[in-house]
Amino acid sequence: MRQANKYLLVFLGTVALLGLRQIQPAFSQRRDPEKKMSVRLFYVYSDQGALENHFIPSGWMGDYADLIMDTGCKENPYAGDTCIKIVYKNYASQGARWAGIYWQDPANNWGTVPDAGYDLTGARELTFFARGEKGGERIEQFKVGGITGPYPDSATASIGPIVLTNEWQRYTIDLSGKDLTHIIGGFAWSTNLTVNPHGCTFYLDEIRFE
């Protein structure tokens, strides 16, 4: 009887292990096994302060002094309580005549931080919602990855240019076939004064890997 019970315990343990293997997380942080994600959606932005948010909008580029960003905007969010509002002025304060923002991990990581970023293997696309304040605002590029440096992104993918309407629209960046094992630049956008001579105001919401 004891021998039979022993075999039964071994069998149940094997079944439990197989079950665990079947629910391995779709996406995980690259280096820290305690921060692996067990979800099929991996958010860059859901709502202001949401626990499921990842990456930091710290990589301000070009005429960065001409940018104003509100990550807790309550002006007609697509979902939840808040969305992101971005105002781009036409001052050319740094003389670049373009501007953009990268969402990075950790903050201000331009490929110089080892053991950073996320392993997003299994993601097929990044989706997000965007709208312009008036319609006609042109964003030259929306992007995943592309940061270089000693510890760069393992991939890059983008769409654009995109001309926004004043209604929320869903956009998709295809990640099929991309090496997503080390993503430090989770999301980015850029535009310029040539296509927005008076500057522009636009909104983002529900930015996520799927």
N, C-alpha and C positions, 0 to 999 in steps of 0.2 A: 504493500500500500504506500509506504514511504517513497519507494522508487517511482511509483506511478505519479505521486504528487510532485516529485522532483521534475519529471518530464513535462508535466502539465505547466509548472511554473516557467520552465524554459520556453515552452511553446507560446505561452501568453506574453512573455517578454519579447520574443521575436516578433509577434504580431504588433505589439506596441511600437517597436522600433520601426517596422515597416510603415505603420500609420504616421509616425512622425516624419519620415522621409517624404511622404506624400503631401505634407503641408509646409514644406520649406518655403520661406518668404520669397516673394517675387523680386523685391529690391532690398538692398542692404547697404549700410555704410561700409566703405572700403576697408577700414582698418579695425573698427571697434565691434567685436562680435556681440556685445551687449546692446548695440543700437540697431540690430537688424530689424527690418520692417516686415510685418506679416500681413501686408495689405496689397491690393492690386492697384491702388491709386497712390501716387507719391507726390505730395503737393509741394510746389514752390510757394504758392499763396492760396489760401482758402478764405480766411478772414483775418483782420488785424489781431495779432497776438494768439492766433490759433496754434495749438500744440503740434498739429500736423504740418505746419509750415517748415520748409527747409531752404537753405541758402539765404544770404543777406544781401540786400540791394546796396552794396557798398562801392561798386566799381563805377564811379561817375567819370565820364570821359568827355573829351572835346571841350566845348564851352560849358563846363559843369556849373559855373556860377549863374548861368541862365536857366537852370533847372529848379523847379519846385516840385516836390513829391509829397503826397499825402497818402499814407498806406491805410488810413482809417476813414476814407471818404464815405459819406452816407448818401451821396447824390445818386440815387437810382442804381444801387449795385445789381449785378446780374443775379447773384445768389447770396444768401446769408445777410449779414448786417452791414458789411463794408466792402469797398473795392479800392483800387489804387487810382489816384488822380495824378497826372503828370502835366505840368505846365512848362512849356519851352518858350522862352522869350527870344526876341530877335536882336539881342544886343551884341552878339559875337564878342563877349567879354574877354575871352582868351585868344581871340583872333582865328579860331578854328573854323567857324561857320558851320559846325555840326556838333551834335551832342548825343549821348546815349548813356545807358546804365546797365551794368552787369550784376546779376545776383550770384554771389560767390560763397564758397565754403573753404576755410572760414572767411570772415570779413577781410576785404582788401588783399585777397590771395591772387596774385598775378602769376601763379605758377612757381612760387618760391617756397611754399610750405610743404614739407614731406608728410606722408601719412595723413593727407587731407582728402576731402571729397567723398563721393559716394559711388558705390558699385550699383549701377542701375540696369545691369544685365536682365533682359526679359522685357524691358519697356519697348513697345512698338512705336510710340509716338508721344509727342508733347502737345497737349491741347490747351487753349486758352480762349478767353472771350475779350473782345476789345470793341470800343466805340469812340467816335470823336465827339467833341462838344457840339460842333455845328455840322459835321459831315464834310468830306473833302480833305481832311488831314491825311498827309501821306507819310507813312513810316517806311523807311528804305529797307530795313531788315529786322526781322525777329529771329533769334538765334539760340541754339543750344551748343555749349562747348566752344572750342576755338581759342581758349587761352593758352599761350605758349609759356616758355620758361623752363627751368630745370625739372619741374614736376608738372607737366602740362596736362590739359584735357586729353583724353584718349580718342576723342572724336569731335566732329563739328557737323552741324546741320542747320539749315536756315530756310526761310521763305522771305519773299519780298521782291519789289516794293508792294506795299499794301495801301490802298486808299480806303480810309475808314468811312463808314456811314455814321449817322447819329443814333443808330440802333445797335444793340448788342449783336455781334456776329461771332460765330465760332471759327477758330483757325487751328490748323494742324501742321506741326513739323514732323515729317516722316523720319523715323529713326531705324527703319528696316536695314539690317545688315551692318549697323554701326557697332563699333567696339565701345561699349558703355561701362567698362570696368573701372574707369577713373574719371568722374565728372566733377570738376570744381566750379565750372561756370554753368549753372543750372538754367539760366535764362538771360537774354539780353535783348535790347532794342537799340536802334540808332536812326537818326534822321538828320536833315540839314536845312539850311536857310534857302537854298536854291529852290527846293520844292515846297518849302513853308516860309515864304519871305516875311510874313508877319508873325512867325512863330506858330505854335499850335497848342491845343489842350486836348488830351485824350485820356481814356480810362481803360484799366485792365482788371480782370477778375478770373477766378477759378483756373489758375495756372497749374498744370499738373501733368506728370508722366503717367501713361496708361499702358 
